[in-house]
Amino acid sequence: MSFWGHDSVANIDADRAAREVEQGAQLIDVGEPDDWFTGHLPHAILVEPELVDQEMPKLAKDRPVVVASRNTDLSISVAATLHDHGFDVAMIEGGVGAWKAAGHPLIKADGSKA
């Protein structure tokens, strides 16, 4: 049984995602470098969708992964790829927009608030 209680990729809200990250879950912000520079989730790893296979070695398989993006299709694609490779994955329902709407910060590449 997976951490998230699902055999496939779970959807979680932004508040739960923030709690899970505080407790050690890995956070992935799916997007392009421009997204990263203008505003990304704190403590996240940037994963460009076409480079997910190259980024996987940076992730620990023994820790859950939370995925967010600005595009639901990209989140689904990256989360499914990670799940297929044995990672325990959940997606933030509503992605980066939901994260921000819930009052959680976004930061720019220089560390300042977006």
N, C-alpha and C positions, 0 to 999 in steps of 0.2 A: 504494500500500500504506500502511496506517495505521501509526502508531507502535506500537500494541499487537500488530500482526501479524494482525489480524482485519478482515474486512469489516463485521462487526457489533460490538456491544458485548461486550467481553471481561470475564471475571471474573478478578480477581487477589486474592491473599491480602493480609492486613493488612500484613505485613512488606514485601512488594513495594510496596504503596501508599505506605508511609512513605518508602521509598527514592526512589520516583518524585517524591513531593512535595519531598523534600530536593533533588532535581535539577531542580526547576522546574515540575512538574505542578501544575495548579490543583486545589484540593480543594473539593468541594461536600458540605455536610451537609444532606441533605433532611429537612425537618421543619417543625414549628410553632415559634413563638417560645418556648413553654414548654420545648421540647426544648433550645433554644439556652441558655436561662437555667440549666437544671439540669445540662447537660453536653454539650459538642459537641467535635468534632475541632479541635485547634489549627490556626490559620491557614486554617480553612475559611470559605467563604462560605455563609451560611444561604440556602437556597432552599426556599420554601414551594411544594409541588407545583403549586398552582393559579396561581402567579406565575412559573413558569419562563420564559415568554416575555418577561416584563419584566426578568428577571435576565440574560438572554443577552448584552445589550450590555456587561455588566461583565466578560465572559470574552474572553480572547484566543483567536482561532481557530488561531493558530500554536503553541499549547502544549497538550499533552494535558490531559485532565480526568479526575479520579478522583471517583466518586460513592459516597457512603455514606448510609445512613439506618437507622432503627429498624424499617423495614417494607420487605421485599424488593420488594413490588409498587410502592411509591413510587419506589424506586431504579430499577427497570426502566422505569417510566413516564418519569421525568426523563431517564435516560440515553438512552432511545430518542428522546425529543424532541430532545435535544442532538445525537445522532448524525444524525438526519434533517435537522438544520440545518447539517451539515458539521463538527461537532466530533468530535475523536478521543477517544472516551470508554471508560473501563473502570469497572467497579463493584467495590467491595470485597465479596468473597464473605463473607456473614455480617454485613455492614454494621457499624454502630457497635458492636454486641456483640462481633464478632470482633476489631475494632480494640482494644477494651479487654481482651479475653481474651488477646490477644497481648502485653499489657504496655505498650501505647501509651497515653498519657494522654488524658483528657478534661478540658476546662476549662469553668468556668462563665462567664457573661457578664461577670463582673467580673475575669476573668483568673485566679482561683484554681482549684486542682485540684478536680475533681468527685469 
